[in-house]
Amino acid sequence: METDLVLVVEDSDEDIEAIARAIGRSHPDVRLEFLRSGSGVLPRLTAGGHEPPGLVLLDLNMPGEGGLDVVRQVRARGEYDGLRLVVFTSSENQAEAEACYAAGADSYIYKPINFALFQSVLAQTLDYWRSREPNVTQIVVPPPGESSAQA
């Protein structure tokens, strides 16, 4: 990543806290900026005077504009072709994953319920994208087994 700024688009207070804690522990050098809805992403990216993020971590299902809408909007603008868009969601729906990839998402990653696994998945995601040039490949981390039964 050219920058250590990650833009996190998430509407859940619990997930915001968990993401901040997990990334703070594994990557204390990464700076996080939070938006609570997808509708704020393009205005944030196009506003002057703000450092562009190296990665956008998107929740899929949010009121109003969700993660898929954001992926479509950002990819429709050529100046953001190199921006990494990672959908980080609790949805295990394969059709949603395929729609995100078709729209231009770089990764579709399942949000584990177990915090240790949640932290590990986020750490691996940041390590992966920080070591690569923009848009060189797509990865998917499938949900681990009976994810809803994890505590």
Residue frames as a rotation matrix with the C-alpha (Angstrom) as fourth column:
MET 1
0.585 0.811 0.000 0.00
0.811 -0.585 0.000 0.00
0.000 0.000 -1.000 0.00
GLU 2
-0.081 -0.594 0.800 1.27
0.500 -0.719 -0.483 3.42
0.862 0.361 0.356 -0.84
THR 3
-0.294 0.079 0.953 -0.24
-0.651 -0.746 -0.139 4.73
0.700 -0.661 0.271 2.40
ASP 4
-0.897 -0.034 -0.441 -0.92
0.273 0.743 -0.612 3.23
0.348 -0.669 -0.657 5.79
LEU 5
-0.661 0.747 0.066 -4.39
-0.648 -0.524 -0.553 4.78
-0.379 -0.408 0.831 5.88
VAL 6
-0.869 0.496 0.007 -7.32
0.454 0.790 0.412 2.35
0.199 0.361 -0.911 5.75
LEU 7
-0.615 0.773 0.158 -10.81
-0.768 -0.632 0.103 3.71
0.179 -0.058 0.982 5.19
VAL 8
-0.936 0.347 -0.052 -13.31
0.345 0.884 -0.316 1.49
-0.063 -0.314 -0.947 7.03
VAL 9
-0.563 0.826 0.043 -16.95
-0.696 -0.501 0.515 1.73
0.447 0.260 0.856 5.98
GLU 10
-0.693 0.260 -0.672 -19.03
0.484 0.859 -0.167 0.07
0.534 -0.441 -0.721 8.68
ASP 11
-0.134 0.747 0.651 -22.37
-0.367 -0.648 0.667 0.88
0.921 -0.149 0.361 10.33
SER 12
0.680 0.404 -0.612 -22.16
0.318 0.590 0.742 -1.44
0.661 -0.699 0.273 13.35
ASP 13
0.591 -0.433 0.680 -20.70
-0.740 -0.628 0.243 0.03
0.322 -0.647 -0.692 16.55
GLU 14
0.726 -0.288 0.624 -19.61
-0.244 0.742 0.625 -3.43
-0.643 -0.606 0.468 17.67
ASP 15
0.694 -0.469 0.546 -17.80
0.715 0.537 -0.447 -4.15
-0.084 0.701 0.709 14.40
ILE 16
0.656 -0.477 0.584 -16.17
-0.128 -0.834 -0.537 -0.70
0.743 0.278 -0.608 14.39
GLU 17
0.592 -0.412 0.693 -14.80
-0.794 -0.151 0.588 -1.39
-0.138 -0.899 -0.416 17.86
ALA 18
0.706 -0.299 0.642 -13.68
0.139 0.948 0.288 -4.91
-0.694 -0.114 0.711 16.92
ILE 19
0.737 -0.439 0.515 -11.95
0.578 0.012 -0.816 -3.73
0.352 0.898 0.263 13.72
ALA 20
0.606 -0.507 0.613 -10.18
-0.489 -0.845 -0.215 -0.91
0.627 -0.170 -0.760 15.54
ARG 21
0.588 -0.362 0.723 -9.03
-0.665 0.294 0.687 -3.25
-0.461 -0.885 -0.068 18.30
ALA 22
0.761 -0.259 0.595 -7.94
0.389 0.916 -0.100 -6.04
-0.519 0.308 0.797 15.94
ILE 23
0.651 -0.534 0.540 -5.96
0.482 -0.259 -0.837 -3.81
0.587 0.805 0.089 13.57
GLY 24
0.660 -0.392 0.641 -4.56
-0.628 -0.757 0.183 -1.78
0.413 -0.524 -0.745 16.46
ARG 25
0.646 -0.393 0.655 -3.10
-0.371 0.589 0.718 -4.97
-0.667 -0.707 0.235 17.93
SER 26
0.537 -0.416 0.734 -1.72
0.642 0.766 -0.035 -6.50
-0.547 0.490 0.679 14.74
HIS 27
-0.077 -0.504 0.861 -0.78
0.910 -0.388 -0.146 -3.34
0.407 0.772 0.488 12.81
PRO 28
0.281 0.224 -0.933 -0.32
0.774 -0.627 0.083 -0.40
-0.567 -0.746 -0.350 15.20
ASP 29
-0.709 -0.623 -0.331 1.29
0.273 -0.675 0.685 1.58
-0.650 0.395 0.649 12.35
VAL 30
-0.627 0.563 0.539 -1.93
0.656 0.008 0.755 1.50
0.420 0.827 -0.374 10.29
ARG 31
-0.897 0.393 -0.200 -4.15
-0.226 -0.799 -0.558 4.54
-0.379 -0.456 0.806 10.63
LEU 32
-0.567 0.783 0.255 -7.90
0.823 0.549 0.147 3.97
-0.025 0.293 -0.956 10.46
GLU 33
-0.870 0.469 -0.148 -10.60
-0.469 -0.882 -0.042 6.36
-0.150 0.033 0.988 9.30
PHE 34
-0.709 0.662 0.244 -14.21
0.571 0.742 -0.353 5.32
-0.414 -0.111 -0.903 9.76
LEU 35
-0.736 0.664 -0.135 -17.30
-0.633 -0.603 0.486 6.15
0.241 0.443 0.863 7.74
ARG 36
-0.654 0.531 0.539 -20.67
-0.237 0.533 -0.812 4.87
-0.718 -0.659 -0.223 8.91
SER 37
0.489 0.825 0.285 -22.32
0.056 0.296 -0.954 4.62
-0.871 0.482 0.099 5.50
GLY 38
-0.100 -0.500 0.860 -21.45
0.874 0.370 0.317 3.95
-0.476 0.783 0.400 1.88
SER 39
0.732 0.478 0.486 -22.86
0.663 -0.663 -0.346 7.30
0.157 0.576 -0.802 0.82
GLY 40
0.861 -0.418 -0.290 -19.85
-0.196 -0.799 0.569 9.05
-0.470 -0.433 -0.770 2.37
VAL 41
0.291 -0.828 0.479 -17.18
0.591 0.550 0.591 7.20
-0.752 0.111 0.649 0.40
LEU 42
0.172 -0.240 0.955 -17.12
0.945 -0.234 -0.229 9.10
0.279 0.942 0.187 -2.90
PRO 43
0.871 0.115 0.477 -17.38
0.034 -0.984 0.175 12.52
0.489 -0.137 -0.861 -1.20
ARG 44
0.768 -0.636 0.069 -14.48
-0.087 0.003 0.996 11.49
-0.634 -0.771 -0.053 1.07
LEU 45
0.159 -0.738 0.656 -12.37
0.804 0.482 0.348 10.29
-0.573 0.472 0.670 -1.87
THR 46
0.183 -0.023 0.983 -13.04
0.870 -0.462 -0.173 13.35
0.458 0.887 -0.065 -4.02
ALA 47
0.977 0.184 -0.110 -12.69
0.214 -0.826 0.522 15.98
0.006 -0.533 -0.846 -1.28
GLY 48
0.342 -0.896 0.283 -9.47
0.048 -0.284 -0.958 17.93
0.938 0.341 -0.054 -1.54
GLY 49
0.016 -0.476 0.880 -7.02
-0.813 -0.518 -0.265 18.07
0.582 -0.711 -0.395 1.30
HIS 50
0.640 0.215 0.738 -7.49
-0.646 0.671 0.365 14.48
-0.416 -0.710 0.568 2.47
GLU 51
-0.556 -0.831 0.019 -4.87
-0.745 0.508 0.432 11.76
-0.368 0.226 -0.902 2.20
PRO 52
0.226 0.642 -0.732 -6.16
-0.837 0.513 0.191 9.01
0.498 0.570 0.654 -0.09
PRO 53
0.468 -0.041 0.883 -6.51
-0.639 0.675 0.370 5.64
-0.611 -0.737 0.290 1.60
GLY 54
-0.613 -0.705 -0.355 -4.44
-0.781 0.473 0.408 2.68
-0.120 0.528 -0.841 0.48
LEU 55
-0.869 0.396 -0.297 -7.32
0.317 0.906 0.280 0.32
0.380 0.149 -0.913 1.14
VAL 56
-0.378 0.835 0.401 -11.06
-0.881 -0.458 0.123 0.56
0.286 -0.306 0.908 1.69
LEU 57
-0.979 0.134 -0.152 -12.59
0.182 0.909 -0.374 -2.05
0.088 -0.394 -0.915 3.98
LEU 58
-0.581 0.813 0.031 -16.33
-0.710 -0.525 0.469 -2.23
0.398 0.251 0.882 3.25
ASP 59
-0.602 0.586 0.542 -19.22
-0.090 0.625 -0.776 -3.80
-0.793 -0.516 -0.323 5.06
LEU 60
-0.920 0.277 0.279 -21.57
0.358 0.299 0.884 -5.32
0.161 0.913 -0.375 2.50
ASN 61
-0.065 0.998 0.012 -24.95
0.753 0.041 0.657 -4.79
0.655 0.052 -0.754 4.14
MET 62
-0.833 -0.112 -0.542 -25.54
0.445 -0.717 -0.536 -1.27
-0.329 -0.688 0.647 5.41
PRO 63
0.278 0.945 -0.173 -28.63
0.641 -0.317 -0.699 0.93
-0.716 0.083 -0.694 5.30
GLY 64
0.638 -0.016 -0.770 -28.72
-0.449 -0.820 -0.355 3.01
-0.626 0.572 -0.530 2.14
GLU 65
0.578 -0.517 -0.632 -25.66
-0.659 0.162 -0.735 2.46
0.482 0.841 -0.247 -0.01
GLY 66
0.877 -0.257 0.407 -24.04
-0.096 0.735 0.671 -0.84
-0.471 -0.627 0.620 0.88
GLY 67
0.005 -0.995 0.102 -20.63
-0.152 0.100 0.983 -2.22
-0.988 -0.021 -0.150 0.01
LEU 68
-0.148 -0.021 0.989 -21.64
0.851 0.507 0.138 -3.45
-0.504 0.862 -0.058 -3.46
ASP 69
0.843 0.488 0.225 -22.98
0.537 -0.746 -0.394 0.01
-0.024 0.454 -0.891 -4.35
VAL 70
0.663 -0.664 -0.345 -19.70
-0.351 -0.684 0.640 1.57
-0.661 -0.303 -0.687 -3.20
VAL 71
-0.231 -0.757 0.611 -17.63
0.309 0.539 0.784 -0.89
-0.923 0.370 0.109 -5.25
ARG 72
0.207 0.394 0.896 -19.67
0.965 0.071 -0.254 -0.06
-0.164 0.916 -0.365 -8.36
GLN 73
0.974 0.214 -0.071 -19.42
0.207 -0.973 -0.100 3.71
-0.091 0.083 -0.992 -7.79
VAL 74
0.402 -0.898 -0.181 -15.68
-0.345 -0.332 0.878 3.70
-0.848 -0.290 -0.443 -7.13
ARG 75
-0.313 -0.545 0.778 -14.88
0.471 0.622 0.626 1.38
-0.825 0.562 0.062 -10.05
ALA 76
0.570 0.580 0.582 -16.96
0.803 -0.244 -0.544 3.59
-0.173 0.777 -0.605 -12.37
ARG 77
0.938 -0.316 -0.143 -14.37
-0.319 -0.948 0.007 6.32
-0.138 0.039 -0.990 -11.81
GLY 78
0.748 -0.648 -0.147 -11.09
0.281 0.509 -0.814 5.59
0.602 0.567 0.562 -13.56
GLU 79
0.121 -0.764 0.634 -8.98
-0.557 -0.581 -0.594 7.64
0.821 -0.281 -0.496 -11.18
TYR 80
0.158 -0.020 0.987 -9.62
-0.959 0.237 0.158 5.04
-0.237 -0.971 0.018 -8.46
ASP 81
0.641 0.066 -0.765 -8.64
-0.469 0.822 -0.322 1.95
0.608 0.565 0.558 -10.45
GLY 82
-0.258 -0.880 -0.399 -5.69
-0.077 0.430 -0.899 1.33
0.963 -0.201 -0.179 -8.15
LEU 83
-0.324 0.202 0.924 -7.65
-0.924 -0.279 -0.263 1.70
0.205 -0.939 0.277 -4.92
ARG 84
-0.864 -0.032 -0.502 -7.99
0.023 0.994 -0.102 -1.64
0.503 -0.100 -0.859 -3.17
LEU 85
-0.136 0.906 0.402 -11.59
-0.926 -0.261 0.273 -2.46
0.352 -0.335 0.874 -2.24
VAL 86
-0.885 -0.174 -0.431 -12.05
-0.007 0.932 -0.362 -5.28
0.465 -0.317 -0.827 0.26
VAL 87
0.139 0.970 0.200 -15.58
-0.623 -0.071 0.779 -6.36
0.770 -0.233 0.594 1.21
PHE 88
-0.903 -0.408 -0.134 -15.50
-0.103 0.507 -0.856 -7.59
0.417 -0.759 -0.500 4.81
THR 89
-0.216 0.969 0.121 -18.88
-0.838 -0.248 0.486 -9.07
0.501 0.004 0.865 5.62
SER 90
-0.552 0.150 0.820 -20.86
-0.551 0.672 -0.494 -11.55
-0.626 -0.725 -0.288 7.66
SER 91
0.528 0.788 -0.318 -22.69
-0.749 0.255 -0.611 -12.66
-0.400 0.560 0.725 4.52
GLU 92
-0.413 -0.614 0.673 -21.85
-0.202 0.782 0.590 -16.16
-0.888 0.108 -0.447 3.32
ASN 93
0.624 0.768 0.142 -23.97
0.029 0.158 -0.987 -15.73
-0.781 0.620 0.076 0.17
GLN 94
-0.250 -0.781 0.572 -21.95
0.632 0.317 0.707 -16.89
-0.734 0.538 0.414 -2.86
ALA 95
0.284 0.431 0.856 -24.07
0.936 -0.318 -0.150 -14.81
0.208 0.844 -0.494 -5.25
GLU 96
0.986 0.032 -0.165 -23.21
0.085 -0.941 0.327 -11.67
-0.145 -0.337 -0.930 -3.26
ALA 97
0.193 -0.981 0.000 -19.52
0.107 0.021 0.994 -12.56
-0.975 -0.192 0.109 -3.37
GLU 98
-0.247 -0.255 0.935 -19.70
0.903 0.290 0.317 -13.07
-0.352 0.923 0.159 -7.14
ALA 99
0.694 0.557 0.456 -21.55
0.676 -0.723 -0.146 -9.77
0.249 0.409 -0.878 -7.59
CYS 100
0.803 -0.459 -0.380 -18.86
-0.073 -0.708 0.703 -7.95
-0.591 -0.537 -0.602 -5.61
TYR 101
-0.206 -0.912 0.355 -16.09
0.353 0.270 0.896 -9.46
-0.913 0.310 0.267 -7.73
ALA 102
0.006 0.284 0.959 -17.99
0.999 0.029 -0.015 -8.69
-0.032 0.958 -0.284 -10.93
ALA 103
0.916 0.391 0.090 -18.31
0.388 -0.920 0.045 -5.07
0.100 -0.006 -0.995 -9.80
GLY 104
0.413 -0.845 0.339 -14.56
-0.035 -0.387 -0.922 -4.85
0.910 0.369 -0.190 -9.18
ALA 105
0.844 -0.151 0.514 -13.93
-0.528 -0.074 0.846 -5.76
-0.089 -0.986 -0.142 -5.54
ASP 106
-0.053 -0.951 -0.304 -10.39
-0.834 0.209 -0.511 -6.95
0.549 0.226 -0.804 -4.90
SER 107
-0.913 -0.198 -0.356 -11.41
0.019 0.852 -0.523 -9.33
0.406 -0.485 -0.774 -2.12
TYR 108
0.233 0.949 0.214 -14.54
-0.605 -0.030 0.795 -10.66
0.761 -0.315 0.567 -0.46
ILE 109
-0.721 -0.616 -0.318 -13.76
-0.065 0.517 -0.853 -11.81
0.690 -0.594 -0.413 3.07
TYR 110
0.319 0.859 -0.400 -16.05
0.307 0.306 0.901 -13.39
0.897 -0.410 -0.166 5.62
LYS 111
-0.164 -0.269 0.949 -16.15
-0.737 -0.606 -0.299 -11.76
0.656 -0.749 -0.098 9.09
PRO 112
-0.397 0.010 -0.918 -15.59
0.384 0.910 -0.157 -14.51
0.833 -0.415 -0.365 11.65
ILE 113
0.679 0.683 0.269 -17.57
-0.038 -0.333 0.942 -14.29
0.733 -0.650 -0.201 14.89
ASN 114
0.674 -0.520 -0.525 -14.65
0.733 0.384 0.562 -15.53
-0.091 -0.763 0.640 17.00
PHE 115
0.938 -0.246 -0.245 -12.48
-0.231 -0.969 0.092 -12.49
-0.260 -0.029 -0.965 17.84
ALA 116
0.066 -0.974 0.216 -9.13
-0.176 0.202 0.964 -14.28
-0.982 -0.101 -0.158 17.60
LEU 117
-0.173 -0.054 0.983 -10.02
0.840 0.513 0.176 -15.50
-0.514 0.857 -0.043 14.12
PHE 118
0.844 0.515 0.149 -11.48
0.530 -0.759 -0.378 -12.08
-0.082 0.398 -0.914 13.25
GLN 119
0.655 -0.675 -0.341 -8.17
-0.394 -0.690 0.607 -10.48
-0.645 -0.263 -0.717 14.25
SER 120
-0.229 -0.772 0.592 -6.15
0.177 0.566 0.806 -13.07
-0.957 0.289 0.007 12.32
VAL 121
0.212 0.393 0.895 -8.21
0.940 0.167 -0.296 -12.62
-0.266 0.904 -0.335 9.14
LEU 122
0.987 0.146 -0.069 -7.83
0.129 -0.970 -0.207 -8.83
-0.097 0.196 -0.976 9.28
ALA 123
0.338 -0.935 -0.106 -4.08
-0.377 -0.238 0.895 -9.10
-0.862 -0.263 -0.433 9.93
GLN 124
-0.283 -0.424 0.860 -3.63
0.546 0.666 0.508 -11.47
-0.789 0.613 0.043 6.99
THR 125
0.588 0.575 0.569 -5.73
0.800 -0.314 -0.511 -9.22
-0.115 0.755 -0.645 4.76
LEU 126
0.912 -0.291 -0.288 -3.63
-0.260 -0.955 0.142 -6.16
-0.316 -0.055 -0.947 5.59
ASP 127
-0.007 -0.964 0.264 -0.38
-0.182 0.261 0.948 -8.09
-0.983 -0.041 -0.178 5.18
TYR 128
-0.025 0.062 0.998 -1.52
0.829 0.560 -0.014 -9.36
-0.559 0.826 -0.065 1.80
TRP 129
0.736 0.441 0.514 -2.64
0.670 -0.584 -0.459 -6.02
0.098 0.682 -0.725 0.37
ARG 130
0.804 -0.502 -0.319 0.24
-0.292 -0.800 0.524 -4.03
-0.519 -0.328 -0.789 1.83
SER 131
-0.132 -0.926 0.353 2.68
-0.055 0.363 0.930 -6.26
-0.990 0.104 -0.099 -0.05
ARG 132
-0.192 0.146 0.971 1.06
0.868 0.486 0.098 -6.02
-0.457 0.862 -0.220 -3.50
GLU 133
-0.994 -0.051 -0.098 0.62
-0.015 -0.817 0.576 -3.63
-0.110 0.574 0.812 -6.34
PRO 134
-0.340 0.937 -0.084 -2.97
-0.624 -0.292 -0.725 -2.49
-0.703 -0.194 0.684 -6.98
ASN 135
0.523 0.826 -0.212 -5.38
-0.708 0.283 -0.647 -4.90
-0.474 0.488 0.733 -8.67
VAL 136
-0.452 -0.746 -0.490 -2.94
-0.890 0.415 0.188 -7.73
0.063 0.521 -0.851 -9.35
THR 137
-0.793 0.211 -0.571 -5.16
0.118 0.973 0.196 -10.53
0.597 0.088 -0.797 -8.09
GLN 138
0.091 0.850 0.518 -8.31
-0.789 -0.256 0.559 -11.37
0.607 -0.460 0.648 -6.21
ILE 139
-0.890 -0.303 -0.340 -8.53
-0.043 0.799 -0.600 -13.49
0.454 -0.519 -0.724 -3.10
VAL 140
0.244 0.935 0.256 -11.42
-0.598 -0.063 0.799 -14.90
0.764 -0.348 0.544 -1.14
VAL 141
-0.899 -0.398 0.183 -11.28
-0.377 0.492 -0.784 -16.26
0.222 -0.774 -0.592 2.37
PRO 142
-0.198 0.884 -0.425 -14.14
-0.021 0.429 0.903 -18.73
0.980 0.188 -0.066 2.76
PRO 143
0.331 0.373 0.866 -16.07
-0.862 -0.253 0.439 -18.90
0.383 -0.892 0.238 6.00
PRO 144
-0.731 -0.680 -0.052 -14.55
-0.584 0.663 -0.468 -21.39
0.353 -0.312 -0.882 8.42
GLY 145
-0.879 0.298 -0.371 -16.83
0.351 0.933 -0.083 -24.41
0.322 -0.203 -0.925 8.77
GLU 146
0.141 0.961 -0.236 -19.80
0.873 -0.009 0.488 -23.86
0.467 -0.275 -0.841 11.02
SER 147
-0.668 -0.551 0.500 -19.08
0.341 -0.824 -0.453 -20.15
0.662 -0.132 0.738 11.52
SER 148
0.045 0.757 0.651 -22.38
-0.445 -0.568 0.692 -19.39
0.894 -0.321 0.311 13.24
ALA 149
0.807 0.249 -0.536 -21.52
0.279 0.639 0.717 -21.92
0.521 -0.728 0.446 15.97
GLN 150
-0.244 -0.963 -0.113 -18.24
0.640 -0.073 -0.765 -20.23
0.729 -0.259 0.634 16.89
ALA 151
0.822 0.483 -0.301 -18.10
0.535 -0.477 0.697 -18.37
0.193 -0.734 -0.651 20.18
